[in-house]
Amino acid sequence: MQLKTILNFVQPFKSFVYKNVRFMEDESGQPVEIEIDIEPRKNSRAACSGCGKAWPGYDHERTPRRFEFVPLWGLAVFFVYTMRRVDCPTCGVKVERVPWCEGKSRLTTAFRWFLAKWAKRLSWRETAVAFRTSWENVFRSVKMAVSWGLEHRSLEGIEAIGVDEIQWQKGHRYLTLVYQIEDGLKRLLYVAKDRTEESLREFFTSLGEEAKGSIRFVCSDMWQAYLNVIAEQVGHAIHILDRFHIMKKMNEGIDAVRREEAGKLKRDGYEPVLKNSRWCLLKRRENLTEKQTVKLTELLQYNLKSVRSHLMREDFQRFWEYVSPGWAGKFLDEWCSRTMRSRIEPMQKVARSLREHRDLILNWFRARGTVSGGAVEGLNNKTKLTIRKAYGFRTYQAVEIALYHTIGDLPEPEFTHEFC
């Protein structure tokens, strides 16, 4: 089977034909490239690159252009074509539009989608090295794929979303992230700089009233800027405070107590019983190692604030076993009252926060497990992995494109043949 036959099967172009195929050799005589000449069919008219309409030709460029195609058998493949110029009555004299590439790019559209697909599996640098191209070509290919996907994706019928933020650079530089977290469809919907009200409000503005009306559940942490916007934009939805972030805030309180108390014991000259005790106080008992279990057993013999804080958190775990929001609310009120009497300031701070957000916390039971913050944390891990794979992005634009490309679940056009 000839190469031209294969190309006519996987990459046919209307009004153009494949002609001569030749190997290009290096100085040692080894073939390194394949060049394929393309010519327009007889009596075919060129399409104006401005308006896209077919008009009579004006003249030809003197030098043929080379467009890089998907590599075959480890050899670079180039289409060679002499561009025609069109005498368009609307746009003037323009270079023709060809179906295998867009604009002034010297990469064929098929090769750009090929690079974009591999960039999901490898880092952009690894993709560039593997296919002997530049990082910039991979970046532009991914950008093209993301632009096409965002333009053609559907945002209708979204019922559950998760809102969170992650730090993407040092110096408290954050990203606001909005995910769709429904069963069978978990994807990134929106990413923006910082974690302000404006960052999140822009998402709901772009969504539209009809799409906002279909949202039934919203899952978030206790960041006040997000709480304000969610109440303003989708007040009809059940807003659930993520269980993960509630327990994380409680663990932060326990750790603050431990650090303060360990320093006080050291200053007063007591035995450093809290040394190497961080994780045995923060982890659930069923997740402790044998060594951590022994250490916790030793600590429970002391009447330390750190131990009492740990026991408060273990007692709070019973909260998640309730089914009725009414009984759960009663338990929450009693737990907060006991904690406020403990005179342990970091834990009192946690109790005040739980009281302030009582109604939103109880929405966890009203949702009856329909959505979970675990999906948000899972997508956050993918987000962090995407950023780590690039060993840090220098610009926000690169971060945004990479995240949409990797976890945005964006649609792709249908091709005659899938190359990867």
N, C-alpha and C positions, 0 to 999 in steps of 0.2 A: 504494500500500500504506500503510495507516495505521500510526502509531507503535505502537499497542497490538498490532497483529498482529506487528510485529517483536519487541516485548518478549515476547510469548507464545512466540515461537520461540527467542530467545536466553536468556530468563530466566523460565521458567514457574514458578509457585508453586502447589502443590496447596492447595486449600481457600481460595484468594484469587483475586480478579479485578481487572484494571486497569479503571478507570472514566474519569473526566474527565482530559483532557490540555490544558494551557494554557501559553501563554508568559507569562513575567514580564518586564516591561519596566523600564528605568531611567528617570531623569528626562527624558531626551531622547527617549524613546519607542522606543529600540532594545531588542530582546529580548536578555536576558542569561541567563535561566534557563528551564528547562522543568520544570513540576510535574506529577506524575502521581498521581492519587488511587488508592489501593488500598482495597478493601473485602473483608471476609470473605464467603464464599459463604453463602447462606441455609441455616440449620439446622446450620452447621458449629460445632464446639466448639473453644474455644481450648486451646492446650497450656500447661501450667504451666511457668514458667521454672525451677522448682526440680527437679522430677522428670521433666518432659517428657510426662506423661500428660495426655490430654484430659479436661476437666471442665466442668461448667456454668459460665456466666459469672456474675460478681458485679456489675460495672458497667463503665463506660467512663471513660477519662481525659477531662478537659474540653477540653484543648488537643491538637490533632493534632501528631504528631512528624514531622520532616523527616529523611529518610535520603538521604545523597548517593550517587548512582549514577555509573556510568562516563559521562563527558561525551560528548555527541553534537554533531558539527558545530561544535565550539568553544563550545558552550553547556553550562553546568552543568545536571545533571539530578538532580531530587530526587523520591523517593517520599514521598507524604504519607499518613499512616495514623494513625487514632485507636486507641490501644492499648486492648485489653480487659483487665479484671482477672478472675482465675480464683479460684473458691472451692474450693481444693484441700484435701481432708480430711487429707492428710499434711503439706503445707507451709504451710497457711494461705492467706490471701488474697495472691495473687501476680500481678504483671503477666505477661501471656502471652508465650510464646516465639514469635518470628516467623522465618520461614526465610531472610529476606534479610539479616539481620545477627546478630551475636553479642553477648550481654550488653547493656551500656548504650551501646555504640558507636553513633554517628550516621552512620558510614560503612557502606555495604552491604558484604557479604563480597566481592561481585564487584569493587567499586571498590578494596578493600584488596588483593586479589590483582593487580589491574591496576597499582596503584602499586608493589607488590612486584616485579613483573616488569620494570617500567621502571627500578626502582632498581638492577637488575643492569647496565643499559646506561649509565645516567647516575649522577652523584653524587646523594646524597639531597637536597641543596639544589637542584640543577638539576631533579630530578623534582618537587619541591614547587613551584618557580616555574613550570615548564612546565604543570602541571595545577592551578594556582591553589589550592593547599592549603598546609598548614603542614608544617614539617620534622618536627614531632612526629607528625603523621598518617602521614607516610612511614615514620618509625621504627617506629611501632606496627604498621603493615602488614607491614613486613619481619620484625618480631619474631613476628607471627602466622604468617607463612609458614615461618619457621625452626622454630618450635615444632611446627607440623604436620608438617614434613618430618622432623625428628629423631624424632618419635613413630612415623612410618610407614616409616622407612628400614630396610633390612636390613643386618646386619653379619655375616651367615653366609658362610662360604666364602672369607674373606679369606686370601690366601696370601703376599702381600708388602707390607710396610709400610716407610715411611721416617720416621725421627725426627730432628727438628732444632729449632733455636731461632732466633728473630730478635729484635732490639731494636725495640720499638714506641714507646718514649718515652725521652727523655734521662734520664740518671742510672742507666744500666744496668738498665733495666726491660725484662725479656724475656718472651717467650711461648714455651711449649713446644707444638710442633706435631707431630701424627702424621698421615701421609698414607697412603693406599692407592696403590701405584705399580705395579699390574699392567698388562699390555698391554690396552688397550681400556677401562680404568677407572682413572682417576687423580683422586682427590678427597681433601678434608680429612675426616679421621675424628674429630679431637679437638683442642681447643685449651685451654690452661690458663695461669694466671699463673706467672711465674718459670720457672726451669730447674732445679728441685730433684728429688730422688728422688720425693718425694710427688707432685709435679706429673705425672710420667709414670706412677707406680704406679696412680694413680686411673683412668687409661685402661684398663689391663689388668684392674683390678677390675671396671669396668663392662662389660667385654667378655664375661666368663664363661669357664668352663673349656673348654667345647666350642669356642667361637670361637677361643680362644687356641691350642687344639690344631691348628687348621687352618693356622696361620701357619708358612710354610716358610722365608721369608727376611726378614731385618731389616737395613735399611741405616741407618747413623748416622755421626756424627763421633766424635771421641775424648773427648767430655765425660764425665768419670768417673761422674757421677751417672747418666747414661743407660746407660752400660755396666753398672753394678751392677744396675739394675732389669731390663734386658733379659736378663742372665744369670740373674737370679732368676725371672723370670716366663715367659720363652720360651727356656729353655736348650736345648730340642730343635731350635730353628730355626738355620739358617746365618746367623750375624751377620757382615755385611760392613761394613768400614770404608770409607766413601765415598772414592773416588779423588780427587774434587775437594778434599776437606778435607785429604787427605794432601799434595797439591801446594800447597795454600794455606799449610799450615804450613811447608813448605819455602821458599816465596816470602817468608814472614814472616822466616825466618831469614836469607835473602839480603839482604833490605831492612835488617835490623838491622845486618848486617855493613857494608853500604854506608854507612849513616848514621854509624856509629862511625868508619869509615875516612875518610870525607869530612871529618869534624870534625877528625880527627888531622892530615890533610894540611894543612888550613887553619891549624891552630895551629902546625905546624912550618914554615910558610912555603913549602910546595911548590905546584906548579902545580895548580889545581883540576880535575884530569882527570875526576873523578867527577861534576862538575856536569852536570845534565840527563841523567843516565845511568840513572835509576831503571827506566824501562820497557824500555829495551834489555837490561837484566839480568834482568827478571822475565818478559818475554813469550817465547813460543816463537819460534824463529828464523823459522819459516815465516809468522809473524804480524807480523814487524817491518816497519815502513815503510822506505823507501829511506834516509831520514835516520838512522833508528835503526840500520840495518844498518851504515852508515858509522861511526857512533859506536861500535858494538860492536867493529868491526874495529880501531879505534884502541885501545880498551881492552885487547884481547887481546894487545897488545904489551907490556903492563905486568904485572909479577908482583905483582898486588894480591890481597888476601884476597877482595875482592868478586868479582874475576874467577874465582878458584879456586872460590868458592862457586857461582857460576853454572855452571861446568863440572861440578861435582859433581851439580847438578840435571839438567843435560843428560845426564850419564851414567846417572842414575837412571831416565830415561825408558825405557831399554831393559827395565826391570823389567816394564812393562805388555805387552811383546811376548811374554812367555813363555806357555805353555799348561799345562805341568805345575806343580802347586804345589811339588813337590820341587825342581825346577830353579829356580823363582822364589825359593824360600826360600834356596837356596844363594847366589844372586846377592845377595839382600837382606843376608845375613850378611856377605858379602865387602864390599859397599858400606858397611855400617855400620862395619866394621873399618877401612877406608880413611879414612872420615870422622873417626873417633875419633882417628886419628893425625895429622889435619890441624892440630890445635891451634886451630881456629876455633870458639870457644865456642858461638855461636848454631847452627852446623851440627852440632856435637856434641850439643847439646840435641835437635835433630831426630832424630839417629841413636839416641839413648837412647829417645826416644818410640817410634820404629819398632821397636826391639828389644822394648820392653815390650808392644807390641800385635802382635807378629809373627803369632800364630795367626789373629787376626781379620783382618789384612791379607791373609793367604794365602787366606782364605775368598773373596776376590774371584775367584780362579781356580777354586775349588770350585763356585761358583755358575755358572761358565761364561757370564757375561754375561746371566743371567736377569733381574737387576734392576740398575739403575744409579742412582747418586746424581744424575745429570743431571735425572731426573724430579723429585727433591726440590728441586733448585735452581730448576727451572722453576716449580714451585708456590710456592716462596718468593718468586719475582719477582712472581707474581700477588698474593700476600699483601701485599707491600710496595706494589704499585700500588693495591690496594683501600684501604689506609690512607692513601696519598697523595691519592687522589681525594676523600677527606673532609677534606683539609687538617688531619689530626690529630684523633683522637677524644679526648674528655675523659674518658671512662669506659671501664673494661675491658668492661663489658656491651655497649656499642656496638661495640667491636672484635670481640668474640666473635660477635655476631649478624651483623655485616657479613661476616666471613670464612666462616662456615657458609653464608650466603646466596649468596656469590659463587662459592666453590670447593668447597662441600660436596656438589655434585651431588645435592641433596635432591629427593625425589619431590614432585609436586604433584597435587592432586585433579583429576579429569576434569570439564571444564565442557561445557555445551551448545555454547558458542561461545568461541573464543579471541580476546581483544581486542588482543593484541600478541604 
